[in-house]
Amino acid sequence: MPNIKSVKKDVIKSRKNHLRNVAAKSAMKTFIKKARLAVDAHEFDAAASTEAVRIACKAVDKTAERGIIHRNQASRRKSRLMKRANKAAAAAV
């Protein structure tokens, strides 16, 4: 632990921010996982999978906007998710 008061405050603040960032990243991953499960479900439901993908994309955008993940990583994650959803929708038709 540092001796200087301002550095102590910085350490506390960075730990708090780290916990918040980890929680946000975990939530984003959970939404992506739910969307993947909805898309890859045995019985493909277009409405449910579309809604899950929309919510997941929103979570990814929010995480990138806050600077928790890079915007290119957000684009990549959304692209892969949409690619998977479109493939499943095409296969269902």
C-alpha positions as a printed Julia matrix, in Angstrom:
93×3 Matrix{Float64}:
   0.0     0.0     0.0
   1.35    3.45   -0.89
   2.19    6.09    1.7
   0.99    9.2    -0.13
  -2.63   10.09    0.54
  -3.57   10.91   -3.07
  -2.02    7.68   -4.33
  -3.99    5.73   -1.7
  -7.16    7.37   -3.04
  -6.13    6.49   -6.6
  -5.63    2.85   -5.63
  -9.06    2.7    -4.01
 -10.67    4.39   -7.0
  -8.96    2.11   -9.51
 -10.06   -0.98   -7.57
 -13.64    0.29   -7.53
 -13.49    1.01  -11.26
 -11.97   -2.4   -11.91
 -14.84   -4.13  -10.11
 -17.39   -2.09  -12.05
 -15.66   -2.89  -15.35
 -15.47   -6.6   -14.56
 -19.19   -6.63  -13.71
 -20.11   -4.8   -16.92
 -17.97   -7.11  -19.03
 -19.49  -10.15  -17.35
 -23.01   -8.86  -17.98
 -22.17   -8.24  -21.62
 -20.84  -11.78  -22.0
 -24.0   -13.14  -20.37
 -26.21  -11.3   -22.86
 -24.09  -12.59  -25.75
 -24.35  -16.13  -24.4
 -28.15  -15.85  -24.08
 -28.35  -14.57  -27.66
 -26.19  -17.43  -28.94
 -28.37  -19.96  -27.12
 -31.51  -18.37  -28.58
 -30.04  -18.42  -32.08
 -28.71  -21.98  -31.82
 -31.85  -23.35  -30.15
 -33.25  -26.63  -31.47
 -36.58  -24.92  -32.2
 -35.59  -21.66  -33.94
 -37.86  -18.8   -32.86
 -37.21  -15.74  -35.01
 -38.8   -13.23  -32.66
 -37.03  -14.48  -29.54
 -33.64  -14.72  -31.21
 -33.98  -11.29  -32.82
 -34.83   -9.74  -29.45
 -31.93  -11.54  -27.73
 -29.49  -10.38  -30.41
 -30.8    -6.81  -30.14
 -30.31   -6.78  -26.36
 -26.84   -8.29  -26.7
 -25.79   -5.69  -29.3
 -27.08   -2.94  -27.02
 -25.02   -4.33  -24.12
 -21.91   -4.55  -26.3
 -22.37   -0.96  -27.5
 -22.82    0.3   -23.94
 -19.68   -1.5   -22.8
 -17.66   -0.02  -25.66
 -19.11    3.44  -25.1
 -17.92    3.37  -21.5
 -14.44    2.39  -22.65
 -14.48   -1.03  -21.01
 -13.82   -2.74  -24.33
 -12.38   -1.26  -27.52
 -14.82   -0.15  -30.2
 -13.26   -2.54  -32.72
 -13.76   -5.42  -30.32
 -17.39   -4.38  -29.93
 -17.82   -4.33  -33.7
 -16.22   -7.74  -34.0
 -18.44   -9.26  -31.31
 -21.6    -7.8   -32.86
 -20.55   -8.87  -36.33
 -19.96  -12.46  -35.27
 -23.27  -12.56  -33.42
 -25.2   -11.14  -36.38
 -23.45  -13.5   -38.77
 -24.49  -16.44  -36.59
 -28.08  -15.16  -36.32
 -28.4   -14.59  -40.08
 -27.01  -18.06  -40.79
 -29.52  -19.66  -38.4
 -32.39  -17.64  -39.89
 -31.42  -18.69  -43.41
 -31.22  -22.34  -42.34
 -34.66  -22.14  -40.71
 -36.28  -20.9   -43.91
